[in-house]
Amino acid sequence: MAFNYHRELQAWVVPLLLVGFFAYLMSHSFLSVFEVTADAMFLCFAIDMETNDGTAEKPYFVDQELLTFVSQSNKLTEDRNHRNTRPFQDNEDGTELQPMV
């Protein structure tokens, strides 16, 4: 209805929508390639960790910065999981709610 009442809108809305659509397609394509590249990198990292043990005979081929990043994030995750499960280890039944007085 807006196009019927305002004929001047037809001059710039259609090209604007086309440019927006093609910009979305290009950005989606770029991010898809980036996602596949990141997935392949992490799969190669996992295979390297599985097949090599870091000794002189079987050294890691992974970048040291990525190795330290993953090990630090694993430590943080383990610490967070340890903090979340610690109160339930002390009392198997959980915490009893007390009435407020």
MOFENUR-V952910 format. One line per field, one symbol per residue. ss: DSSP state (H for helix, E for strand, - for the rest). phi: phi as a letter, one per 40 degrees, with the letter a starting at -180 (. if undefined). A space follows every 50 residues. Layout:
BEGIN
ss = ???
phi = ???
END
This chain:
BEGIN
ss = -HHHH-HHHHHHHHHHHHHHHHHHHHHHHHHHHHHHHHHHHHHHHHHHHH H------------HHHHHHHHHHHHHHHHHHHHHHHHHHH---------- -
phi = .ccccbcccccbcccccccccccccccccccccccccccccccccccccc cbbgcccbccccccccccccccccccccccccccccccccbccgcccbcc b
END
